[in-house]
Amino acid sequence: MRWYLYLLEQRIHEAFLRNAFPEYEQPELRRLARAIYSLPYLPNRAFCLWRFEGLRYEQIAERMGISVRRVEKELGCAMGMIVRSRDRQERKGW
């Protein structure tokens, strides 16, 4: 059930970000930025801590106050949602 709510929230965020990031000249980079920014809060936070701050799963779990298993699930969710969002944006011609 959580997955479906995440997808709905992401699509709503995507709609508001359609014309965002005009400073990126490459369309693929714009799609990636929109996909990351459109993630729901928990997957976005876990992904940013992991990818941009370079934290390990244990450190992310401690900082967010959740279990390591939950961090794994949120990161998996984030990665899947990013891939789907990029594909969807490309199909729509964004």
N, C-alpha and C positions, 0 to 999 in steps of 0.2 A: 504494500500500500504506500509506504514512504517513497518508493521509487517513482510511482505515478504522480505523486504530489510534487516531487522534485522536478520531473519533466514538465509538468504544467507551469511551475514557477519559472523554470528556465525559459520556456517559450514566451512567457509574458515579458520577462526581462529582455529577451532578444528583440521583441517588437519595439521596445523603447530604445534599443541600441542600434537600430538598423543603420542610421547615418552617422554613427559614432566613429571616432578615430580617423578622421580624414587626413591626419598628419602622416599616417602610414601609407606609403606609395604602393607597396605590394599588396594585392588583394588577399593573398594567403595569410599574411601577417595581420591584416585587419580582421579576417575571419577568426583567427586564433585569439586575438585580443577580445573580440566580442564574445567568443565562446567562454573564455575564462571569466570575464566580468558578468556573464549572464548566469553563472552557477549559483545555486542557492547557498545560504550562509555557511553551513557546516562543510560541505564539500569544497567550497571556495577557500575557506579559512585553512583547512587541512592541506589543500593543494598548494596554496601560497607559502605556508610554513615549510612544506617539504621541498618544493621546487625553487623558490626564490630565497628563502633563508637557510636552506640546506640542513634543516633539522632532521634527526632520526625519528622513527615512529614513537619511541619511548618519550622523547622530548616533546613531541607534538601532543601526545596523550596527556602529559603532565601539564603543559601550558593550557590546553583546552578543557582539562578536567574530565576526560573521557578515558575509556580503556584502549589499550593498544589494538585490540581486535576491532573496535569501533573505528579507529583511525584507518586501519586497513580497508574496512568496508567503505568509508567515506572517500578514500583516495581511489579505490576501484570505481566507485560511483562517479567521481569527478572525471576520471580518465574516459570512461564510457560516454559521459555526457558531452565532453569536449569533442570527441570524435564525431558523435552524432550531430552536434551543433555545426561543426565545420562542414560536414557533408550536406546538411540541410541548407545552410547558407549558400553553398556552391550551387545546389540544385535550383534555388530560388534566384540565383544571379546577383546576390549581394556582393 
